[in-house]
Structure formats: C-alpha cells, structure tokens
C-alpha cells in the first residue's frame, strides 16, 4: 500500500484485483483492500475506454486506484447476491 497526494489531499492507493457488474450494468473494481470502486466509461466525465472489453479490464489488473474508502477508514465492501 502506498500513500500519495491526490488533489492536495492524502490518498491511499490500492491495486485492482478483480471486477464485477453492479445492478445497473456498470463495472466495479474490486480493490486489494476489500473496497469496491466504480470504473465507468462515460465521456467526457469518465474517460476509461479500457472497461469496455475483458481484455482492457484484464490489462488493468494490478493498477492502483485512489481508495477514498480507505482514507475514511470504512470497513471492506461485500458482494450481495440479489437472486
């Protein structure tokens, strides 16, 4: 785990270890810390074309994202099965 300055604030970086789709069909990164973070591609606000394909998502495994939930000391997220 590393801590870096992000937008003038300290932020904890965590590696992407997997993905899942949420109930709206948006991709969510599962981070090493146990938190989840949406990784949407909705230009011009979110420019992440790599989320569109499995190859793109797989290529980003291990990439670090700033985890706001770690910054706020939030407990890990849990997948909920809505079947």
Biopython code that builds the backbone (N, CA, C, O; Angstrom):
import numpy as np
from Bio.PDB.StructureBuilder import StructureBuilder

atoms = [
    (1, "UNK", "N", (0.844, -1.174, 0.000)),
    (1, "UNK", "CA", (0.000, 0.000, 0.000)),
    (1, "UNK", "C", (0.886, 1.233, 0.000)),
    (1, "UNK", "O", (1.877, 1.296, 0.727)),
    (2, "UNK", "N", (0.524, 2.212, -0.818)),
    (2, "UNK", "CA", (1.253, 3.470, -0.831)),
    (2, "UNK", "C", (0.288, 4.606, -0.539)),
    (2, "UNK", "O", (-0.921, 4.484, -0.739)),
    (3, "UNK", "N", (0.831, 5.685, -0.074)),
    (3, "UNK", "CA", (0.033, 6.878, 0.187)),
    (3, "UNK", "C", (0.618, 7.989, -0.659)),
    (3, "UNK", "O", (1.821, 8.248, -0.618)),
    (4, "UNK", "N", (-0.242, 8.647, -1.431)),
    (4, "UNK", "CA", (0.208, 9.721, -2.311)),
    (4, "UNK", "C", (-0.703, 10.931, -2.150)),
    (4, "UNK", "O", (-1.832, 10.828, -1.670)),
    (5, "UNK", "N", (-0.190, 12.057, -2.556)),
    (5, "UNK", "CA", (-1.019, 13.262, -2.552)),
    (5, "UNK", "C", (-1.865, 13.260, -3.811)),
    (5, "UNK", "O", (-1.350, 13.064, -4.912)),
    (6, "UNK", "N", (-3.157, 13.475, -3.650)),
    (6, "UNK", "CA", (-4.108, 13.466, -4.775)),
    (6, "UNK", "C", (-5.021, 14.657, -4.610)),
    (6, "UNK", "O", (-5.821, 14.700, -3.675)),
    (7, "UNK", "N", (-4.916, 15.628, -5.502)),
    (7, "UNK", "CA", (-5.746, 16.825, -5.416)),
    (7, "UNK", "C", (-5.501, 17.621, -4.144)),
    (7, "UNK", "O", (-6.415, 18.255, -3.617)),
    (8, "UNK", "N", (-4.262, 17.587, -3.650)),
    (8, "UNK", "CA", (-3.942, 18.329, -2.443)),
    (8, "UNK", "C", (-4.253, 17.576, -1.162)),
    (8, "UNK", "O", (-3.969, 18.073, -0.072)),
    (9, "UNK", "N", (-4.834, 16.377, -1.272)),
    (9, "UNK", "CA", (-5.164, 15.571, -0.099)),
    (9, "UNK", "C", (-4.393, 14.263, -0.145)),
    (9, "UNK", "O", (-4.024, 13.794, -1.222)),
    (10, "UNK", "N", (-4.147, 13.672, 1.023)),
    (10, "UNK", "CA", (-3.515, 12.363, 1.049)),
    (10, "UNK", "C", (-4.524, 11.325, 0.617)),
    (10, "UNK", "O", (-5.698, 11.408, 0.978)),
    (11, "UNK", "N", (-4.084, 10.354, -0.147)),
    (11, "UNK", "CA", (-4.975, 9.301, -0.610)),
    (11, "UNK", "C", (-4.229, 7.972, -0.593)),
    (11, "UNK", "O", (-3.054, 7.903, -0.954)),
    (12, "UNK", "N", (-4.926, 6.919, -0.168)),
    (12, "UNK", "CA", (-4.340, 5.587, -0.142)),
    (12, "UNK", "C", (-4.597, 4.915, -1.486)),
    (12, "UNK", "O", (-5.742, 4.827, -1.929)),
    (13, "UNK", "N", (-3.539, 4.441, -2.131)),
    (13, "UNK", "CA", (-3.660, 3.736, -3.409)),
    (13, "UNK", "C", (-3.763, 2.244, -3.156)),
    (13, "UNK", "O", (-3.020, 1.693, -2.344)),
    (14, "UNK", "N", (-4.687, 1.588, -3.852)),
    (14, "UNK", "CA", (-4.880, 0.146, -3.727)),
    (14, "UNK", "C", (-4.939, -0.468, -5.124)),
    (14, "UNK", "O", (-5.452, 0.145, -6.060)),
    (15, "UNK", "N", (-4.411, -1.681, -5.253)),
    (15, "UNK", "CA", (-4.386, -2.361, -6.551)),
    (15, "UNK", "C", (-5.733, -3.006, -6.874)),
    (15, "UNK", "O", (-6.436, -3.496, -5.991)),
    (16, "UNK", "N", (-6.076, -2.993, -8.179)),
    (16, "UNK", "CA", (-7.272, -3.682, -8.660)),
    (16, "UNK", "C", (-6.977, -5.178, -8.677)),
    (16, "UNK", "O", (-5.972, -5.611, -9.241)),
    (17, "UNK", "N", (-7.865, -5.976, -8.050)),
    (17, "UNK", "CA", (-7.654, -7.425, -8.050)),
    (17, "UNK", "C", (-8.749, -8.171, -8.809)),
    (17, "UNK", "O", (-8.629, -9.375, -9.033)),
    (18, "UNK", "N", (-9.813, -7.477, -9.206)),
    (18, "UNK", "CA", (-10.898, -8.110, -9.957)),
    (18, "UNK", "C", (-11.997, -7.109, -10.255)),
    (18, "UNK", "O", (-11.879, -5.926, -9.938)),
    (19, "UNK", "N", (-13.071, -7.597, -10.871)),
    (19, "UNK", "CA", (-14.190, -6.746, -11.273)),
    (19, "UNK", "C", (-15.496, -7.506, -11.105)),
    (19, "UNK", "O", (-15.516, -8.737, -11.060)),
    (20, "UNK", "N", (-16.582, -6.754, -11.013)),
    (20, "UNK", "CA", (-17.919, -7.321, -11.117)),
    (20, "UNK", "C", (-18.840, -6.240, -11.664)),
    (20, "UNK", "O", (-18.503, -5.057, -11.644)),
    (21, "UNK", "N", (-20.003, -6.655, -12.152)),
    (21, "UNK", "CA", (-21.013, -5.715, -12.627)),
    (21, "UNK", "C", (-21.984, -5.410, -11.495)),
    (21, "UNK", "O", (-22.369, -6.303, -10.741)),
    (22, "UNK", "N", (-22.378, -4.143, -11.381)),
    (22, "UNK", "CA", (-23.397, -3.798, -10.387)),
    (22, "UNK", "C", (-24.785, -4.025, -10.979)),
    (22, "UNK", "O", (-24.903, -4.473, -12.120)),
    (23, "UNK", "N", (-25.816, -3.727, -10.233)),
    (23, "UNK", "CA", (-27.190, -3.980, -10.671)),
    (23, "UNK", "C", (-27.605, -3.123, -11.863)),
    (23, "UNK", "O", (-28.593, -3.434, -12.528)),
    (24, "UNK", "N", (-26.866, -2.048, -12.144)),
    (24, "UNK", "CA", (-27.156, -1.189, -13.303)),
    (24, "UNK", "C", (-26.312, -1.549, -14.516)),
    (24, "UNK", "O", (-26.424, -0.905, -15.560)),
    (25, "UNK", "N", (-25.463, -2.575, -14.393)),
    (25, "UNK", "CA", (-24.606, -2.984, -15.505)),
    (25, "UNK", "C", (-23.324, -2.202, -15.618)),
    (25, "UNK", "O", (-22.663, -2.248, -16.656)),
    (26, "UNK", "N", (-22.953, -1.479, -14.568)),
    (26, "UNK", "CA", (-21.696, -0.722, -14.555)),
    (26, "UNK", "C", (-20.601, -1.580, -13.920)),
    (26, "UNK", "O", (-20.859, -2.337, -12.984)),
    (27, "UNK", "N", (-19.371, -1.454, -14.440)),
    (27, "UNK", "CA", (-18.251, -2.213, -13.911)),
    (27, "UNK", "C", (-17.757, -1.608, -12.613)),
    (27, "UNK", "O", (-17.670, -0.388, -12.468)),
    (28, "UNK", "N", (-17.434, -2.487, -11.668)),
    (28, "UNK", "CA", (-16.930, -2.096, -10.359)),
    (28, "UNK", "C", (-15.609, -2.830, -10.132)),
    (28, "UNK", "O", (-15.532, -4.051, -10.265)),
    (29, "UNK", "N", (-14.573, -2.065, -9.788)),
    (29, "UNK", "CA", (-13.275, -2.674, -9.483)),
    (29, "UNK", "C", (-13.293, -3.163, -8.039)),
    (29, "UNK", "O", (-13.777, -2.478, -7.138)),
    (30, "UNK", "N", (-12.758, -4.355, -7.844)),
    (30, "UNK", "CA", (-12.577, -4.904, -6.501)),
    (30, "UNK", "C", (-11.119, -4.653, -6.142)),
    (30, "UNK", "O", (-10.211, -5.159, -6.802)),
    (31, "UNK", "N", (-10.905, -3.876, -5.102)),
    (31, "UNK", "CA", (-9.559, -3.469, -4.733)),
    (31, "UNK", "C", (-8.957, -4.414, -3.688)),
    (31, "UNK", "O", (-9.680, -5.095, -2.960)),
    (32, "UNK", "N", (-7.651, -4.442, -3.629)),
    (32, "UNK", "CA", (-6.905, -5.314, -2.725)),
    (32, "UNK", "C", (-7.309, -5.120, -1.265)),
    (32, "UNK", "O", (-7.242, -6.061, -0.475)),
    (33, "UNK", "N", (-7.722, -3.926, -0.908)),
    (33, "UNK", "CA", (-8.108, -3.604, 0.466)),
    (33, "UNK", "C", (-9.489, -4.147, 0.831)),
    (33, "UNK", "O", (-9.872, -4.134, 2.001)),
    (34, "UNK", "N", (-10.240, -4.626, -0.171)),
    (34, "UNK", "CA", (-11.588, -5.122, 0.081)),
    (34, "UNK", "C", (-12.689, -4.134, -0.266)),
    (34, "UNK", "O", (-13.872, -4.454, -0.154)),
    (35, "UNK", "N", (-12.304, -2.939, -0.684)),
    (35, "UNK", "CA", (-13.298, -1.950, -1.100)),
    (35, "UNK", "C", (-13.607, -2.091, -2.588)),
    (35, "UNK", "O", (-12.810, -2.632, -3.355)),
    (36, "UNK", "N", (-14.775, -1.596, -2.978)),
    (36, "UNK", "CA", (-15.195, -1.582, -4.386)),
    (36, "UNK", "C", (-15.198, -0.138, -4.879)),
    (36, "UNK", "O", (-15.439, 0.792, -4.109)),
    (37, "UNK", "N", (-14.928, 0.036, -6.170)),
    (37, "UNK", "CA", (-14.939, 1.372, -6.776)),
    (37, "UNK", "C", (-15.432, 1.265, -8.213)),
    (37, "UNK", "O", (-14.909, 0.470, -8.992)),
    (38, "UNK", "N", (-16.444, 2.069, -8.568)),
    (38, "UNK", "CA", (-16.930, 2.069, -9.941)),
    (38, "UNK", "C", (-15.828, 2.535, -10.888)),
    (38, "UNK", "O", (-15.070, 3.452, -10.572)),
    (39, "UNK", "N", (-15.750, 1.898, -12.040)),
    (39, "UNK", "CA", (-14.802, 2.285, -13.094)),
    (39, "UNK", "C", (-15.600, 2.407, -14.390)),
    (39, "UNK", "O", (-15.588, 1.510, -15.234)),
    (40, "UNK", "N", (-16.285, 3.522, -14.524)),
    (40, "UNK", "CA", (-17.179, 3.749, -15.660)),
    (40, "UNK", "C", (-16.447, 4.432, -16.811)),
    (40, "UNK", "O", (-15.459, 5.141, -16.622)),
    (41, "UNK", "N", (-16.972, 4.188, -18.013)),
    (41, "UNK", "CA", (-16.509, 4.922, -19.194)),
    (41, "UNK", "C", (-17.698, 5.716, -19.718)),
    (41, "UNK", "O", (-18.532, 5.199, -20.462)),
    (42, "UNK", "N", (-17.759, 6.977, -19.318)),
    (42, "UNK", "CA", (-18.840, 7.859, -19.737)),
    (42, "UNK", "C", (-18.266, 9.235, -20.071)),
    (42, "UNK", "O", (-18.391, 10.186, -19.300)),
    (43, "UNK", "N", (-17.632, 9.312, -21.250)),
    (43, "UNK", "CA", (-17.043, 10.601, -21.641)),
    (43, "UNK", "C", (-18.110, 11.697, -21.673)),
    (43, "UNK", "O", (-19.265, 11.399, -21.975)),
    (44, "UNK", "N", (-17.776, 12.917, -21.382)),
    (44, "UNK", "CA", (-16.441, 13.438, -21.076)),
    (44, "UNK", "C", (-16.092, 13.365, -19.586)),
    (44, "UNK", "O", (-14.969, 13.704, -19.213)),
    (45, "UNK", "N", (-17.015, 12.934, -18.729)),
    (45, "UNK", "CA", (-16.748, 12.938, -17.289)),
    (45, "UNK", "C", (-15.827, 11.803, -16.852)),
    (45, "UNK", "O", (-14.923, 12.017, -16.045)),
    (46, "UNK", "N", (-16.047, 10.605, -17.374)),
    (46, "UNK", "CA", (-15.217, 9.452, -17.028)),
    (46, "UNK", "C", (-14.676, 8.866, -18.320)),
    (46, "UNK", "O", (-15.436, 8.315, -19.117)),
    (47, "UNK", "N", (-13.385, 8.978, -18.533)),
    (47, "UNK", "CA", (-12.768, 8.503, -19.771)),
    (47, "UNK", "C", (-11.924, 7.263, -19.476)),
    (47, "UNK", "O", (-10.713, 7.345, -19.272)),
    (48, "UNK", "N", (-12.600, 6.117, -19.459)),
    (48, "UNK", "CA", (-11.922, 4.838, -19.186)),
    (48, "UNK", "C", (-12.341, 3.812, -20.240)),
    (48, "UNK", "O", (-13.079, 2.880, -19.921)),
    (49, "UNK", "N", (-11.894, 3.959, -21.468)),
    (49, "UNK", "CA", (-12.308, 3.032, -22.519)),
    (49, "UNK", "C", (-11.886, 1.592, -22.244)),
    (49, "UNK", "O", (-12.447, 0.668, -22.833)),
    (50, "UNK", "N", (-10.915, 1.381, -21.365)),
    (50, "UNK", "CA", (-10.446, 0.031, -21.059)),
    (50, "UNK", "C", (-11.498, -0.817, -20.354)),
    (50, "UNK", "O", (-11.383, -2.043, -20.347)),
    (51, "UNK", "N", (-12.526, -0.197, -19.757)),
    (51, "UNK", "CA", (-13.536, -1.001, -19.053)),
    (51, "UNK", "C", (-14.497, -1.698, -20.004)),
    (51, "UNK", "O", (-15.231, -2.597, -19.591)),
    (52, "UNK", "N", (-14.503, -1.304, -21.254)),
    (52, "UNK", "CA", (-15.478, -1.823, -22.219)),
    (52, "UNK", "C", (-15.219, -3.282, -22.584)),
    (52, "UNK", "O", (-16.162, -4.032, -22.836)),
    (53, "UNK", "N", (-13.954, -3.690, -22.615)),
    (53, "UNK", "CA", (-13.627, -5.063, -23.038)),
    (53, "UNK", "C", (-12.964, -5.852, -21.902)),
    (53, "UNK", "O", (-12.331, -5.282, -21.013)),
    (54, "UNK", "N", (-13.127, -7.164, -21.958)),
    (54, "UNK", "CA", (-12.468, -8.029, -20.982)),
    (54, "UNK", "C", (-10.951, -7.878, -21.075)),
    (54, "UNK", "O", (-10.258, -7.867, -20.058)),
    (55, "UNK", "N", (-10.447, -7.761, -22.293)),
    (55, "UNK", "CA", (-9.006, -7.575, -22.487)),
    (55, "UNK", "C", (-8.523, -6.292, -21.809)),
    (55, "UNK", "O", (-7.477, -6.281, -21.160)),
    (56, "UNK", "N", (-9.285, -5.223, -21.963)),
    (56, "UNK", "CA", (-8.928, -3.948, -21.336)),
    (56, "UNK", "C", (-8.942, -4.034, -19.821)),
    (56, "UNK", "O", (-8.020, -3.560, -19.157)),
    (57, "UNK", "N", (-10.000, -4.646, -19.270)),
    (57, "UNK", "CA", (-10.084, -4.797, -17.817)),
    (57, "UNK", "C", (-8.948, -5.670, -17.291)),
    (57, "UNK", "O", (-8.316, -5.328, -16.291)),
    (58, "UNK", "N", (-8.685, -6.794, -17.955)),
    (58, "UNK", "CA", (-7.602, -7.676, -17.523)),
    (58, "UNK", "C", (-6.256, -6.967, -17.558)),
    (58, "UNK", "O", (-5.398, -7.205, -16.708)),
    (59, "UNK", "N", (-6.077, -6.098, -18.540)),
    (59, "UNK", "CA", (-4.831, -5.348, -18.663)),
    (59, "UNK", "C", (-4.622, -4.345, -17.539)),
    (59, "UNK", "O", (-3.500, -3.887, -17.320)),
    (60, "UNK", "N", (-5.683, -3.999, -16.830)),
    (60, "UNK", "CA", (-5.590, -3.033, -15.735)),
    (60, "UNK", "C", (-5.504, -3.699, -14.359)),
    (60, "UNK", "O", (-5.361, -3.012, -13.347)),
    (61, "UNK", "N", (-5.591, -5.027, -14.317)),
    (61, "UNK", "CA", (-5.428, -5.717, -13.037)),
    (61, "UNK", "C", (-4.062, -5.358, -12.448)),
    (61, "UNK", "O", (-3.055, -5.360, -13.157)),
    (62, "UNK", "N", (-4.033, -5.058, -11.179)),
    (62, "UNK", "CA", (-2.787, -4.656, -10.526)),
    (62, "UNK", "C", (-2.529, -3.157, -10.559)),
    (62, "UNK", "O", (-1.638, -2.665, -9.866)),
    (63, "UNK", "N", (-3.303, -2.428, -11.358)),
    (63, "UNK", "CA", (-3.170, -0.971, -11.408)),
    (63, "UNK", "C", (-3.722, -0.370, -10.120)),
    (63, "UNK", "O", (-4.716, -0.856, -9.579)),
    (64, "UNK", "N", (-3.091, 0.666, -9.638)),
    (64, "UNK", "CA", (-3.527, 1.299, -8.396)),
    (64, "UNK", "C", (-4.570, 2.383, -8.645)),
    (64, "UNK", "O", (-4.459, 3.179, -9.577)),
    (65, "UNK", "N", (-5.582, 2.388, -7.786)),
    (65, "UNK", "CA", (-6.594, 3.443, -7.771)),
    (65, "UNK", "C", (-6.582, 4.093, -6.389)),
    (65, "UNK", "O", (-6.308, 3.428, -5.390)),
    (66, "UNK", "N", (-6.875, 5.377, -6.335)),
    (66, "UNK", "CA", (-7.002, 6.061, -5.053)),
    (66, "UNK", "C", (-8.269, 5.554, -4.373)),
    (66, "UNK", "O", (-9.353, 5.625, -4.952)),
    (67, "UNK", "N", (-8.142, 5.049, -3.160)),
    (67, "UNK", "CA", (-9.283, 4.491, -2.442)),
    (67, "UNK", "C", (-9.756, 5.469, -1.371)),
    (67, "UNK", "O", (-9.146, 5.593, -0.309)),
    (68, "UNK", "N", (-10.841, 6.152, -1.667)),
    (68, "UNK", "CA", (-11.421, 7.122, -0.734)),
    (68, "UNK", "C", (-11.938, 6.409, 0.511)),
    (68, "UNK", "O", (-11.888, 6.962, 1.610)),
    (69, "UNK", "N", (-12.435, 5.182, 0.342)),
    (69, "UNK", "CA", (-12.963, 4.445, 1.495)),
    (69, "UNK", "C", (-11.851, 4.107, 2.493)),
    (69, "UNK", "O", (-12.085, 4.124, 3.702)),
    (70, "UNK", "N", (-10.647, 3.801, 2.002)),
    (70, "UNK", "CA", (-9.510, 3.602, 2.904)),
    (70, "UNK", "C", (-9.187, 4.902, 3.640)),
    (70, "UNK", "O", (-8.907, 4.903, 4.839)),
    (71, "UNK", "N", (-9.234, 6.010, 2.896)),
    (71, "UNK", "CA", (-8.968, 7.314, 3.502)),
    (71, "UNK", "C", (-9.917, 7.581, 4.658)),
    (71, "UNK", "O", (-9.539, 8.200, 5.653)),
    (72, "UNK", "N", (-11.167, 7.106, 4.518)),
    (72, "UNK", "CA", (-12.207, 7.357, 5.524)),
    (72, "UNK", "C", (-12.330, 6.211, 6.520)),
    (72, "UNK", "O", (-13.234, 6.225, 7.355)),
    (73, "UNK", "N", (-11.442, 5.218, 6.453)),
    (73, "UNK", "CA", (-11.425, 4.075, 7.364)),
    (73, "UNK", "C", (-12.763, 3.318, 7.371)),
    (73, "UNK", "O", (-13.268, 2.938, 8.427)),
    (74, "UNK", "N", (-13.323, 3.110, 6.176)),
    (74, "UNK", "CA", (-14.587, 2.394, 6.004)),
    (74, "UNK", "C", (-14.310, 0.889, 5.965)),
    (74, "UNK", "O", (-13.320, 0.471, 5.365)),
    (75, "UNK", "N", (-15.165, 0.060, 6.591)),
    (75, "UNK", "CA", (-14.968, -1.393, 6.518)),
    (75, "UNK", "C", (-15.036, -1.894, 5.078)),
    (75, "UNK", "O", (-15.613, -1.220, 4.224)),
    (76, "UNK", "N", (-14.458, -3.068, 4.787)),
    (76, "UNK", "CA", (-14.498, -3.627, 3.423)),
    (76, "UNK", "C", (-15.931, -3.823, 2.924)),
    (76, "UNK", "O", (-16.854, -4.052, 3.706)),
    (77, "UNK", "N", (-16.091, -3.727, 1.607)),
    (77, "UNK", "CA", (-17.397, -3.952, 0.971)),
    (77, "UNK", "C", (-17.642, -5.448, 0.844)),
    (77, "UNK", "O", (-16.717, -6.253, 0.950)),
    (78, "UNK", "N", (-18.896, -5.807, 0.615)),
    (78, "UNK", "CA", (-19.286, -7.201, 0.419)),
    (78, "UNK", "C", (-20.189, -7.302, -0.800)),
    (78, "UNK", "O", (-21.060, -6.459, -1.015)),
    (79, "UNK", "N", (-19.970, -8.356, -1.602)),
    (79, "UNK", "CA", (-20.867, -8.613, -2.732)),
    (79, "UNK", "C", (-22.184, -9.136, -2.175)),
    (79, "UNK", "O", (-22.199, -9.975, -1.275)),
    (80, "UNK", "N", (-23.290, -8.631, -2.720)),
    (80, "UNK", "CA", (-24.607, -9.063, -2.305)),
    (80, "UNK", "C", (-25.259, -9.784, -3.459)),
    (80, "UNK", "O", (-25.359, -9.230, -4.553)),
    (81, "UNK", "N", (-25.703, -11.003, -3.242)),
    (81, "UNK", "CA", (-26.407, -11.774, -4.269)),
    (81, "UNK", "C", (-27.903, -11.459, -4.170)),
    (81, "UNK", "O", (-28.537, -11.723, -3.149)),
    (82, "UNK", "N", (-28.443, -10.901, -5.225)),
    (82, "UNK", "CA", (-29.838, -10.471, -5.215)),
    (82, "UNK", "C", (-30.749, -11.452, -5.929)),
    (82, "UNK", "O", (-31.790, -11.038, -6.440)),
    (83, "UNK", "N", (-30.407, -12.733, -5.989)),
    (83, "UNK", "CA", (-31.241, -13.734, -6.664)),
    (83, "UNK", "C", (-32.501, -14.021, -5.892)),
    (83, "UNK", "O", (-33.314, -14.839, -6.320)),
]
sb = StructureBuilder()
sb.init_structure("model")
sb.init_model(0)
sb.init_chain("A")
sb.init_seg("    ")
for serial, (resi, resn, name, xyz) in enumerate(atoms, 1):
    if name == "N":
        sb.init_residue(resn, " ", resi, " ")
    sb.init_atom(name, np.array(xyz, "f"), 0.0, 1.0, " ", f" {name:<3s}", serial, name[0])
structure = sb.get_structure()
